[in-house]
């Protein structure tokens, strides 16, 4: 098809048209506008007319047409020249800048992160180089510090540093050198120099985004490979807050706390309404989040695969790692379970409720930080052993290696298979505080029914302080043996006095089996006549005891204490309590341990004048023990959390008030272990005190 406009330009126009057009008189110009018509290898022009298919002879004979010469050939037409342009980048990528987009959330550890698809500042192309700034999202702890250990441009290593850094001099270049600076994502970081140069007076620091400014990187090789002058940028980023070594990874509990406490979640570590992790020992390389997770969603995702972790939602969100410890938070027996036609129902869910295959997808640091799956499945060879069908796929934002990923997938699937065993029952007020995630033991239920520990999955609170509890079996050694805590708890005694006394003797008290290394621990609760009075001495079978901890609350003169003594002989013996003033009520609770390395490890006390829960926090050593003594001045009952009640007295014939003790055994070290007493009902005078001590045994 001929280029008619090019031909017309080559043939020229009527001078009268040009004069009228120059005056802006387009009406007059229209009379002289020239139209060109090809005919017989030549060209004829017609002013304001139309050839209408006339032959060469007819146009030559007509006064309306003028022969303008031979038609120009393509070779004689002017050659169109391309205007040189500087390289640009794909506008589709530019449209993916961060405005209105979800940014990544980094919690490290150590991880490789890709930058935003397009620069957030620039690119500025000049002299064969390009300048720009990219963002890696935000850290969960803006108050911390981070370094980069490698820079990748279009997946090629461009710079690296063994010790990490923020400037070129901190490492070495693998190709062409360029200038850069890394901003670690703090709330105080300054604006990049490129931002200041291009927007003086209006520069933005983009706090607390982690930024990489690149200046003067040659773009020829990127143009050659991708046709784009701006390369895709990735960095290995390590968190060095508080002197941390990123290569060690990050404790999973600490990582979850950093996310919860970040400006984007807004939790704190205070009750009520806060967030806390207890005893978590697992390590991950990092957590990289791009989707819109809530902290609850994230914790469900994590605990769904780390089945040793329990998610507890009560006064605050807690993620608790019990490890191999199966010490129950609550113990229920035939006296506390409400009798029905079927007091305890035990069922096993249908096998088809579980998928045959469980696939876990996580970020693999050894596979260029891409999402890689691991699969666990119930075998069908050499024979079918389960009716389970289908496949369950879970994606987690954790950066973990292949071995950890496979172990998690396998353990999670086997845990789900074991958890098909369910129990359900109803209890009275003693179980009013139980929450999903708590462990409970069923003891002395029926002949042949093991004293097994289950995990609570659901509770329903009804009228008259009745709680319906549902639980599932746990994939751990879950037999609640008599040694936890029955062999340690021996006996308890209670006395009331009228008139009041300063000394009382519990004659012939049961001390348990004698042993050369036996230690007797006595929890004591006293109601003094006036405030400020103390326990001045305790003897056990004639051996002077030592006070480990005491809590008191005036003006009622209430005391809760724990004393201990090495008492090698005597299955029975007198326990004598002496005070500096008169008292009218006293209860003792006797515990026995056998140890050659017995020592006080930690202690804590708490008190309150209101009808509310109180708790103590103390460190419990591995294979250690914690004994707690709690008291309410008048009336009612209360329940224990994170310790098992040994004995209690409430409004008996001799005294008024609540006196109780509890025990906790730790098979692994448990820092910041919390023991709580919660008043349930019936209190008339709200004085509550709690003391606890832990011991190395």
Helices and strands as residue ranges (DSSP letters): H 4-11, H 15-23, H 26-29, G 30-32, E 34-39, E 42-47, H 56-61, E 65-70, G 74-76, H 91-94, E 105-108, E 110-114, E 121-126, E 129-139, E 146-153, E 156-165, G 168-170, E 172-173, E 179-184, H 193-198, E 209-218, H 220-226, E 233-239, G 241-243, G 246-248, E 250-251, H 252-261, E 275-278, E 283-284, E 286-289, H 295-305, E 309-313, E 317-321, E 330-332, E 345-348, G 351-353, E 357-364, E 370-377, E 391-399, H 402-418, E 421-427, G 429-431, E 439-442, E 452-461, G 463-465, E 467-473, E 489-510, E 518-528, E 535-540, E 543-544, E 546-553, E 558-566, E 572-594, E 599-608, E 614-620, E 624-641, E 644-650, E 658-666, E 670-696
